[in-house]
Amino acid sequence: MSTTRKLRLGPLPKLESTKVTFTCPASLKADLDRYAAMHAQTYGKAVDVATLIPHMLEAFMAGDRGFRKANAIELIGRKPSGVNQRGSNTGQPSS
């Protein structure tokens, strides 16, 4: 494993998966292939682009403040009564 460069996407965990097919421009596919090669060189294990894409999308969504904010608002809307917005249980319905 090379420590000379850091990639935003770290080593990949093993996860349950669902297959999704998509179409992308040839230039994006070439960039994905180059990223996969750099990832393999950095972490010492070859992975194909199809394995990298879900992790890249997950990292992208985790870093998207607008998505996180909307998700948090949706979760707050589902909170049980008696829990205020900071998550502490007051025993009273929140106002």
PLY file of the C-alpha trace (Angstrom):
ply
format ascii 1.0
element vertex 95
property float x
property float y
property float z
element edge 94
property int vertex1
property int vertex2
end_header
0.00 0.00 0.00
1.41 3.36 -1.02
1.33 6.19 1.49
2.59 8.87 -0.88
-0.87 10.09 -1.84
-4.26 10.18 -0.19
-7.47 9.55 -2.08
-10.80 10.75 -0.81
-12.15 7.24 -1.19
-10.35 4.94 1.26
-10.17 1.13 1.35
-13.50 -0.47 0.48
-15.66 -2.36 2.99
-17.65 -5.48 2.08
-21.37 -4.61 1.81
-24.64 -6.14 0.71
-25.42 -4.87 -2.78
-28.12 -4.28 -5.37
-27.34 -4.04 -9.07
-27.96 -0.72 -10.87
-26.99 -0.03 -14.48
-26.33 3.47 -15.81
-24.91 5.18 -18.89
-22.12 7.74 -18.69
-19.99 9.72 -21.12
-16.82 8.03 -22.41
-14.72 10.75 -20.74
-16.23 9.92 -17.33
-15.59 6.20 -17.89
-11.96 7.00 -18.70
-11.67 9.07 -15.51
-13.24 6.26 -13.50
-10.76 3.78 -14.99
-7.86 6.08 -14.05
-9.26 6.48 -10.53
-9.58 2.69 -10.17
-5.95 2.31 -11.25
-4.81 4.95 -8.73
-6.92 3.31 -6.01
-5.31 -0.06 -6.74
-1.83 1.46 -6.68
-2.56 3.34 -3.43
-4.20 0.48 -1.52
-2.46 -2.52 -3.12
-5.62 -4.28 -4.29
-7.15 -4.05 -7.75
-10.83 -3.08 -7.88
-13.01 -2.49 -10.89
-14.96 0.67 -11.57
-18.29 -1.01 -10.83
-17.04 -1.70 -7.30
-15.84 1.86 -6.78
-18.92 3.73 -8.02
-21.27 2.94 -5.09
-18.61 4.03 -2.59
-17.97 7.22 -4.56
-21.69 8.03 -4.64
-22.02 7.30 -0.93
-19.09 9.64 -0.17
-20.57 12.30 -2.44
-23.98 12.18 -0.74
-22.40 12.16 2.73
-20.54 15.35 1.80
-23.57 17.10 0.27
-24.76 19.59 2.91
-28.09 20.19 1.18
-28.85 16.47 1.11
-27.80 16.02 4.75
-29.91 19.00 5.83
-32.99 17.74 3.97
-32.44 14.28 5.43
-32.14 15.72 8.96
-35.34 17.74 8.52
-37.14 14.61 7.31
-35.87 12.65 10.32
-36.90 15.43 12.73
-40.39 15.27 11.26
-40.55 11.60 12.24
-39.22 12.00 15.81
-41.31 10.56 18.66
-43.09 13.07 20.90
-41.17 14.08 24.01
-37.86 14.45 22.15
-36.76 18.02 21.41
-34.76 19.03 18.32
-31.46 18.50 20.10
-32.42 14.90 20.75
-32.81 15.08 24.53
-35.88 13.55 26.10
-37.81 16.20 28.01
-40.80 14.09 28.87
-42.92 16.88 27.37
-44.14 17.13 23.81
-41.92 19.50 21.84
-43.38 22.82 20.77
0 1
1 2
2 3
3 4
4 5
5 6
6 7
7 8
8 9
9 10
10 11
11 12
12 13
13 14
14 15
15 16
16 17
17 18
18 19
19 20
20 21
21 22
22 23
23 24
24 25
25 26
26 27
27 28
28 29
29 30
30 31
31 32
32 33
33 34
34 35
35 36
36 37
37 38
38 39
39 40
40 41
41 42
42 43
43 44
44 45
45 46
46 47
47 48
48 49
49 50
50 51
51 52
52 53
53 54
54 55
55 56
56 57
57 58
58 59
59 60
60 61
61 62
62 63
63 64
64 65
65 66
66 67
67 68
68 69
69 70
70 71
71 72
72 73
73 74
74 75
75 76
76 77
77 78
78 79
79 80
80 81
81 82
82 83
83 84
84 85
85 86
86 87
87 88
88 89
89 90
90 91
91 92
92 93
93 94
